[in-house]
Amino acid sequence: MPQTSRFKLNPTRLHRSALALWLALLASPAWSASNTTTTQTPTAEFVYKYLLGEVAAQRGEFVLASQLFLDLAKQTHDPQLAERATQAATIARVPQLALPSAELWSDLVPDSIPAAQAASQLLIANGELKKAMPKIEKVLTDEHIRPNAFMELNSLMMRITDKKSVLQAIQQLAKPYPTLAEAHFAISQAAYFAHNEALMEKELKETSRLRPDWEAPAQIHGQMLTERDPQKGIAFYREFLKSHPDADQIRLALARSLLVQKNTADAKVEFTTLLEKHQDNPEMNVIVGLLALDAREYTFADRYLQHALDVGFKEPNKLYFNLGRSAAEQQDDARALQWFDRIGEGEQFLAGRLAAAAIIARRDGVDAAITMLDNINGLSDDQQILIIQNQALMLNQAKRAEEASALLGKGLQAYPDSPDLLYDYALNAERLGKFQVMEDALRKVIKLKPDFAAAYNALGYSYADRNINLTEAKSLIEMATRLSPEDHYIMDSLGWVYYRLGDMPHATEQLRRAYAIQQDPEIAAHLAEVLWKQGQHDEAQKILDQALSANPDNEVLASTAQKLKSSL
């Protein structure tokens, strides 16, 4: 169940932050009854509905408040009432009310940029890009927020699955601003998501020409070059640093590339340059330490993380966790547990306990790890659910699926409407061949959380894998794609259902996209099988051989290899 270009922006993070920031570019007034006055002569009915709406808002009943204010706005054509309706519906997270309220607000005051922002955001969230375009154009007329608005456009449009139409829209929006670097940067991002690397590179170069000292486009350009040819990326970073020696983010990117290429001597030079300038800067030591840790340069990582601790990094729990992670990756379980045990209450506490449990499970057995997790007190409901999920995972890894299922079932007795527990319970049921139990659980997940992309994907993939209900399977996976368009596992599922339906060109396209993003063994198996069926035996065998070399114990790969061999 598995993106196309190898280097990767973070669409999920972009999307989560963008919707709020887009509206925040022009701050709306805080919720307050005093923000609204009507110029109409009030009737008794108006006064009654208005007061009822105010009381509802003050009590937190924002759906009722929005309905009342929207009715009044339609009657009186008062834009402030339409704004209040929009605010209330947004707080209540009811797009069915928020969208008509925002559209009415924008129609009543066509020169209002806040109204245009609200309407455009909600229209895009509803998939109505064409209708949103005039509203976005209005927002961009404000020169004070124009740069930030361009920077958020791709995030705002992240859930639109037709990335070519998004690219065309952003090109149209950018056309009146040929000298604005942020506009060209927005086009480059859209080109990335539309898999147009040539245009992306062109727009990144234009962005850097307009703002030569801006690190963000230079960093992405360097990433792009590095993925094609690491030495060209390294050369690009070095050239940029000649004219911008204080560009710390570029120097960090250079150091990261050098580490990936195992050029630790030159990477150390770049780290030393950074830390000479920021010697006692805890944050810089942490950044360098984490870079080294990700590159598995444990000596460097431990040194910089320990120094960050020595110079007073404000969040020592993060350092304890990552020093523990470093020790665990070096198979030094005793030292890892010492670091994890130092983590106190706070954000990293539960992560540390779960990491410690993984070591205990490996060293002393799953039951000891489960007991340790059971003895943690003072957990929130969400944390307790996470504990149950991890205990079930450990049981499954120990091939104790029946016990994992029982544990998850017991958890659901305490938290019957937890989408995450239900989802894990469903997948566990599938492992046990209990397909109706799986289907019922996943349908409940979808009902509880309609934007849970993985649930649609899991149900659709299960149908496709069993070669049943293929029309519904395709619809379910397409829904998952709309919710999470850059997820490689969902791309894999879509490719697999195309294969089951006999659509080999689309199957191959989707599976190649998924495999280019993540060389997951199951994606490899699917791609190899689809290529084999089309007579492309050499490429299929090459993909299988590479995947088996990296994952020699993977059962799906082994099964696929045997199936293809027997078909000769």
C-alpha positions in Angstrom: 0.0 0.0 0.0 2.5 2.2 -0.8 6.0 10.5 -4.2 7.6 10.8 -7.4 10.6 13.0 -7.2 13.2 11.6 -4.8 13.8 14.8 -2.8 10.7 15.7 -0.8 8.9 18.7 0.6 6.6 17.9 3.5 3.1 18.2 2.2 1.4 17.0 5.4 3.1 19.5 7.6 2.5 22.2 5.0 -1.2 21.5 4.8 -1.7 21.4 8.5 -0.2 24.8 9.1 -1.5 26.6 6.0 -5.2 26.7 6.6 -4.8 28.5 9.9 -2.0 30.8 8.6 -3.9 31.8 5.4 -6.7 33.3 7.5 -4.2 34.6 10.0 -2.4 36.7 7.5 -5.0 39.3 8.2 -6.0 38.8 11.8 -9.8 38.6 12.4 -11.1 40.2 15.6 -11.4 37.8 18.6 -14.9 36.5 19.2 -16.9 39.2 20.9 -20.5 40.3 20.9 -19.3 43.9 20.5 -17.9 43.2 17.1 -21.3 43.1 15.4 -23.8 45.9 14.9 -26.6 45.9 12.4 -27.6 49.0 10.4 -31.1 47.6 9.9 -34.1 48.7 12.0 -34.5 45.6 14.2 -37.7 43.7 14.2 -38.8 41.6 17.2 -37.9 38.5 15.3 -34.4 39.9 14.5 -33.8 40.8 18.1 -34.9 37.4 19.3 -32.7 35.5 16.8 -29.8 37.9 17.3 -29.9 37.5 21.1 -30.3 33.8 20.8 -27.3 33.6 18.6 -25.2 35.6 21.1 -26.3 33.4 24.0 -25.5 30.3 21.9 -22.0 31.6 21.1 -21.3 32.5 24.7 -22.3 29.0 25.7 -20.0 27.5 23.0 -23.0 26.3 20.8 -21.3 27.6 17.7 -23.3 25.6 15.2 -26.6 27.1 16.4 -25.0 30.5 16.5 -23.7 30.2 13.0 -27.1 29.1 11.7 -28.8 32.0 13.3 -26.3 34.7 12.2 -26.3 33.3 8.6 -30.2 33.5 8.5 -30.0 37.1 9.8 -27.3 38.0 7.3 -29.3 36.7 4.4 -32.3 38.7 5.6 -30.5 42.0 6.3 -27.5 41.8 3.9 -25.3 42.8 6.8 -21.7 41.7 6.2 -20.9 41.8 9.9 -23.5 39.2 10.5 -22.1 37.1 7.7 -18.7 37.4 9.2 -20.0 36.3 12.6 -21.6 33.3 11.0 -18.3 32.4 9.3 -16.4 32.7 12.5 -18.9 30.6 14.5 -19.0 27.9 11.8 -15.2 27.8 11.6 -14.8 27.4 15.3 -17.4 24.6 15.2 -15.6 23.0 12.2 -18.7 22.8 10.1 -17.8 23.5 6.5 -21.4 23.1 5.4 -22.1 26.3 7.3 -18.8 28.1 7.0 -18.6 28.0 3.2 -22.0 29.7 2.5 -21.4 32.2 5.3 -18.0 33.1 3.9 -19.3 33.4 0.4 -22.1 35.6 1.5 -19.7 37.8 3.5 -17.4 38.1 0.5 -20.3 38.9 -1.8 -21.6 41.6 0.5 -18.2 43.3 0.8 -16.3 42.5 -2.4 -13.4 44.8 -1.4 -12.8 43.0 1.9 -9.6 41.0 1.9 -10.4 39.1 5.1 -13.7 38.0 3.6 -11.9 37.0 0.4 -9.4 35.0 2.4 -12.0 33.2 4.3 -14.1 32.4 1.2 -11.0 31.2 -0.8 -9.8 28.9 1.9 -13.2 27.3 2.3 -13.8 27.0 -1.4 -10.4 25.3 -1.9 -11.1 23.0 1.0 -14.3 22.0 -0.8 -12.4 21.4 -4.0 -13.8 24.4 -5.8 -10.4 25.9 -7.1 -11.9 27.7 -10.1 -14.5 29.5 -8.0 -11.8 30.4 -5.4 -9.5 32.1 -8.0 -11.1 35.6 -8.0 -11.0 35.5 -4.2 -7.3 34.6 -4.1 -6.6 37.3 -6.7 -8.3 39.8 -4.4 -6.2 38.7 -1.4 -3.0 39.1 -3.5 -3.8 42.8 -4.3 -2.7 43.6 -0.7 1.0 44.2 -1.1 1.6 43.9 2.7 0.5 40.2 2.8 1.2 39.2 -0.8 4.6 37.6 -0.2 3.3 35.4 2.7 0.2 34.6 0.8 2.2 33.2 -2.1 4.3 31.2 0.4 1.1 29.5 1.6 -0.7 28.9 -1.7 0.7 25.3 -2.2 -0.1 24.4 1.4 -3.6 25.7 1.0 -4.2 23.6 -2.2 -2.5 20.5 -0.9 -5.6 18.3 -0.9 -6.4 19.1 -4.5 -5.4 15.9 -6.3 -5.1 17.4 -9.8 -1.6 18.9 -9.3 -1.4 20.1 -12.9 -4.4 22.3 -12.4 -2.9 23.6 -9.2 0.3 24.5 -11.1 -1.7 26.3 -13.8 -3.7 28.2 -11.1 -0.6 29.4 -9.3 1.1 30.4 -12.6 -2.0 32.4 -13.3 -2.0 34.0 -9.9 1.7 34.8 -10.2 1.6 36.4 -13.6 0.9 39.9 -12.4 3.9 39.8 -10.1 6.9 38.9 -12.3 9.5 40.5 -10.0 8.2 39.0 -6.7 10.5 36.2 -5.6 7.9 34.5 -3.5 5.6 34.2 -6.6 8.3 32.3 -8.5 9.0 30.2 -5.4 5.3 29.2 -5.2 5.4 28.1 -8.9 8.5 26.0 -8.1 6.7 24.2 -5.3 3.6 23.6 -7.5 5.9 22.3 -10.2 7.4 19.9 -7.8 4.0 18.5 -6.8 3.1 18.3 -10.5 6.3 16.3 -11.1 7.6 19.0 -13.5 11.3 19.1 -12.4 12.4 21.2 -15.4 10.0 24.0 -14.5 10.8 23.7 -10.8 14.5 24.2 -11.5 13.8 27.2 -13.8 11.6 28.9 -11.2 14.1 28.2 -8.4 16.8 29.9 -10.4 14.6 32.9 -11.1 13.7 33.1 -7.4 17.4 33.1 -6.5 18.1 35.8 -9.1 15.4 38.0 -7.6 16.6 37.4 -4.0 20.1 36.1 -4.2 20.5 35.9 -0.4 17.4 33.8 0.2 18.4 30.4 1.5 15.2 28.5 1.1 15.2 28.2 -2.8 18.9 27.6 -2.8 18.5 24.8 -0.3 15.8 23.1 -2.4 17.8 23.6 -5.6 20.7 22.0 -3.9 18.5 19.1 -2.8 17.4 18.6 -6.3 20.9 18.6 -7.7 22.1 16.3 -4.9 19.4 13.7 -5.8 20.5 13.7 -9.4 24.2 13.8 -8.6 25.5 14.2 -5.0 28.7 15.8 -6.1 26.9 18.5 -8.2 24.7 19.3 -5.1 27.8 19.6 -2.9 29.4 21.9 -5.5 26.3 24.1 -5.6 26.3 24.5 -1.8 30.0 25.3 -1.8 29.5 27.9 -4.5 26.6 29.6 -2.7 28.6 29.7 0.5 31.5 31.6 -1.2 29.2 34.6 -1.7 27.0 34.0 1.4 29.3 32.6 4.1 26.8 33.2 6.9 24.1 31.1 5.3 23.9 28.6 8.2 21.1 26.5 6.6 23.1 26.0 3.4 26.1 25.0 5.4 24.0 22.5 7.4 22.7 21.1 4.1 26.2 20.8 2.8 27.3 19.0 6.0 24.3 16.7 5.7 25.2 15.8 2.1 28.8 15.2 3.0 27.7 12.8 5.7 25.4 10.9 3.4 28.4 10.5 1.0 30.5 9.3 4.0 32.8 12.2 3.6 33.0 12.7 7.4 36.3 14.7 7.3 34.8 17.5 5.2 31.5 17.3 7.1 33.5 17.8 10.3 35.0 20.9 8.8 31.6 22.4 8.1 30.3 21.4 11.6 33.4 23.1 13.1 32.8 26.3 11.0 29.2 26.4 12.3 30.1 25.7 15.9 33.0 28.2 15.9 30.4 30.8 15.3 27.8 29.2 17.5 30.0 27.4 20.0 27.9 27.8 23.1 24.6 28.0 21.2 22.6 25.0 22.5 20.2 25.0 19.6 23.0 24.8 17.0 24.7 22.0 18.8 21.4 20.1 18.9 20.8 20.6 15.1 24.3 19.4 14.3 24.0 16.5 16.7 20.7 15.4 15.2 22.1 15.6 11.7 25.0 13.5 12.7 22.7 11.0 14.4 20.5 10.7 11.3 23.6 10.0 9.3 24.6 7.4 12.0 27.8 9.2 12.8 27.4 8.4 16.5 30.6 9.8 17.8 29.8 13.2 16.4 26.2 13.0 17.5 27.0 12.1 21.0 29.6 14.8 21.3 27.3 17.6 20.1 24.2 16.5 21.9 26.2 16.1 25.2 27.7 19.6 24.7 24.2 21.0 24.1 23.3 19.5 27.5 26.4 21.0 29.1 25.7 24.5 27.8 22.1 24.5 29.1 19.7 23.4 26.3 16.3 24.3 27.7 14.6 21.0 26.9 17.0 18.4 28.3 14.4 15.6 27.9 14.9 15.8 24.1 18.6 15.4 24.5 18.1 12.4 26.9 15.8 10.8 24.4 18.2 11.3 21.4 21.3 10.2 23.4 19.3 7.1 24.3 18.4 6.6 20.7 22.0 6.9 19.7 23.0 4.3 22.3 20.2 2.0 21.2 21.2 2.2 17.6 24.7 1.2 18.7 23.3 -1.8 20.5 24.4 -0.5 23.9 21.1 -1.3 25.6 22.3 -0.6 29.1 23.5 2.9 28.3 20.3 3.5 26.2 18.1 2.6 29.2 20.1 4.9 31.4 19.4 7.8 29.1 15.7 6.9 28.7 15.3 6.6 32.5 16.5 10.2 32.9 13.6 11.5 30.9 11.2 13.3 33.3 7.6 14.4 32.9 6.9 16.3 29.7 6.6 15.8 25.9 9.3 13.2 25.6 8.4 11.1 28.6 6.1 8.6 26.9 8.3 8.3 23.9 11.2 7.4 26.2 9.1 4.8 28.0 8.1 3.2 24.7 11.7 3.2 23.5 12.8 1.6 26.7 10.0 -1.0 26.3 11.3 -1.9 22.9 14.7 -2.7 24.4 13.2 -4.6 27.3 11.1 -6.7 24.9 14.2 -7.6 22.9 16.3 -8.3 26.0 13.8 -9.7 28.5 10.8 -10.7 26.4 7.5 -9.1 25.4 5.7 -9.9 28.6 8.3 -7.9 30.7 7.9 -4.9 28.4 4.1 -5.0 28.6 4.2 -5.2 32.4 6.6 -2.2 32.5 4.2 -0.1 30.3 1.2 -1.2 32.4 2.9 0.2 35.5 3.1 3.8 34.1 0.7 6.0 36.0 -1.0 9.3 35.3 -1.5 8.9 31.6 -4.1 10.7 29.6 -6.6 8.7 27.5 -4.6 9.4 24.3 -1.4 8.3 26.0 -3.1 5.1 27.3 -4.4 4.3 23.8 -0.8 4.7 22.5 0.4 2.3 25.1 -2.1 -0.3 24.1 -1.2 0.2 20.4 2.5 -0.4 21.2 1.8 -3.4 23.4 -0.2 -5.0 20.5 2.6 -4.1 18.1 5.1 -6.0 20.3 2.8 -9.0 20.5 2.4 -9.0 16.7 6.2 -8.8 16.2 6.5 -11.8 18.5 3.9 -13.6 16.2 1.3 -13.6 19.0 -1.5 -12.1 16.9 -4.4 -13.7 18.9 -3.1 -12.1 22.1 -2.7 -8.7 20.3 -6.3 -9.0 19.1 -7.5 -9.7 22.6 -5.5 -6.8 24.0 -6.9 -4.4 21.4 -10.4 -5.7 22.0 -10.0 -5.0 25.7 -8.8 -1.5 24.9 -11.9 -0.9 22.8 -14.0 -1.8 25.8 -12.5 1.2 27.6 -12.2 3.4 24.5 -14.9 2.2 22.1 -14.8 5.3 19.8 -11.1 5.5 19.4 -10.4 5.5 15.6 -6.8 4.6 16.2 -7.6 1.5 18.3 -10.3 0.5 15.9 -8.0 0.8 13.0 -5.3 -1.3 14.6 -8.0 -3.9 15.7 -9.2 -4.1 12.1 -5.7 -4.7 10.7 -5.1 -7.3 13.4 -8.3 -9.0 12.4 -7.2 -9.1 8.8 -3.9 -10.9 9.9 -6.1 -13.5 11.5 -8.3 -13.9 8.5 -11.3 -12.3 10.2 -12.3 -10.2 7.2 -15.8 -9.3 8.3 -14.5 -8.1 11.7 -12.0 -6.0 9.8 -14.5 -4.6 7.5 -17.0 -3.7 10.3 -14.2 -2.0 12.3 -12.9 0.0 9.4 -16.4 1.2 8.4 -16.9 2.4 12.0 -13.5 4.2 11.8 -14.7 6.0 8.7 -18.0 6.9 10.3 -16.1 8.3 13.4 -13.4 10.1 11.5 -14.4 10.7 7.8 -11.0 12.1 7.0 -9.0 9.0 8.1 -7.3 8.3 4.8 -5.6 5.1 6.0 -9.0 3.5 6.9 -10.3 4.0 3.3 -7.0 2.7 2.0 -6.9 -0.3 4.2 -10.4 -1.5 3.3 -10.0 -0.8 -0.4 -6.6 -2.5 -0.5 -8.0 -5.6 1.4 -10.7 -5.9 -1.3 -8.2 -5.5 -4.1 -5.7 -7.9 -2.6 -8.5 -10.5 -2.3 -9.7 -9.6 -5.8 -13.3 -8.8 -4.6 -15.5 -5.8 -4.7 -13.1 -4.1 -7.1 -15.4 -1.2 -8.0 -15.8 -0.3 -4.3 -12.2 -0.9 -3.7 -11.2 1.6 -6.3 -13.7 4.2 -4.9 -12.3 3.7 -1.4 -8.7 4.1 -2.5 -9.6 7.1 -4.6 -11.1 8.7 -1.5 -7.9 8.0 0.4 -6.0 9.6 -2.4 -8.1 12.8 -2.2 -7.4 13.0 1.5 -3.7 12.2 1.3 -2.5 12.6 -2.3 1.2 12.2 -1.7 1.1 9.0 0.4 3.1 6.4 -1.3 1.3 3.5 0.3 -2.0 4.8 -1.1 -0.4 5.1 -4.5 0.6 1.5 -4.2 -2.9 0.5 -3.3 -4.3 2.5 -6.3 -1.8 0.8 -8.5 -2.8 -2.6 -7.2 -6.5 -2.1 -7.7 -5.7 -0.9 -11.3 -3.8 -4.2 -11.8 -6.8 -6.2 -10.5 -9.0 -4.3 -12.9 -6.7 -5.1 -15.8 -5.6 -1.5 -16.3 -1.8 -2.1 -16.7 -0.7 1.4 -17.8 -2.3 3.1 -14.8 -1.1 0.3 -12.5 2.5 0.7 -13.7 2.4 4.5 -13.4 1.1 4.5 -9.8 3.4 1.7 -8.7 6.5 3.4 -10.2 5.5 6.6 -8.5 5.2 4.9 -5.2 8.4 3.0 -5.5 10.3 6.1 -6.5 9.3 7.6 -3.2 9.8 4.6 -0.9 11.5 1.4 -1.9 9.2 -0.6 0.4 9.4 -4.4 -0.1 5.6 -4.8 -0.6 5.6 -2.0 -3.2 8.6 -3.7 -4.9 6.6 -7.0 -5.0 3.6 -5.3 -6.6 5.7 -3.4 -9.2 7.6 -6.6 -10.1 4.5 -8.6 -10.5 2.8 -6.0 -12.7 5.9 -5.6 -14.9 6.3 -9.4 -15.1 2.7 -9.7 -16.3 3.5 -7.3 -19.1 6.5 -9.3 -20.2 9.1 -7.0 -18.7 10.8 -9.9 -16.9 14.4 -8.5 -16.7 13.3 -5.3 -14.9 10.9 -7.2 -12.7 13.6 -9.7 -11.6 16.0 -6.8 -11.0 13.6 -5.1 -8.7 12.9 -8.3 -6.8 16.6 -9.1 -6.5 17.4 -5.7 -5.1 14.4 -5.8 -2.7 15.3 -9.3 -1.5 18.9 -8.3 -0.9 17.7 -5.4 1.4 14.9 -7.5 2.9 15.9 -11.1 2.8 13.2 -12.3 5.4 10.3 -10.5 3.8 7.5 -13.0 3.2 5.6 -11.0 0.6 8.8 -10.7 -1.5 9.6 -14.4 -1.2 6.1 -15.4 -2.1 6.0 -13.1 -5.1 9.4 -14.3 -6.3 8.2 -17.9 -6.1 5.0 -17.2 -7.9 6.7 -15.4 -10.8 9.3 -18.2 -11.0 6.6 -20.9 -11.2 4.9 -19.0 -14.0 7.8 -19.4 -16.4 
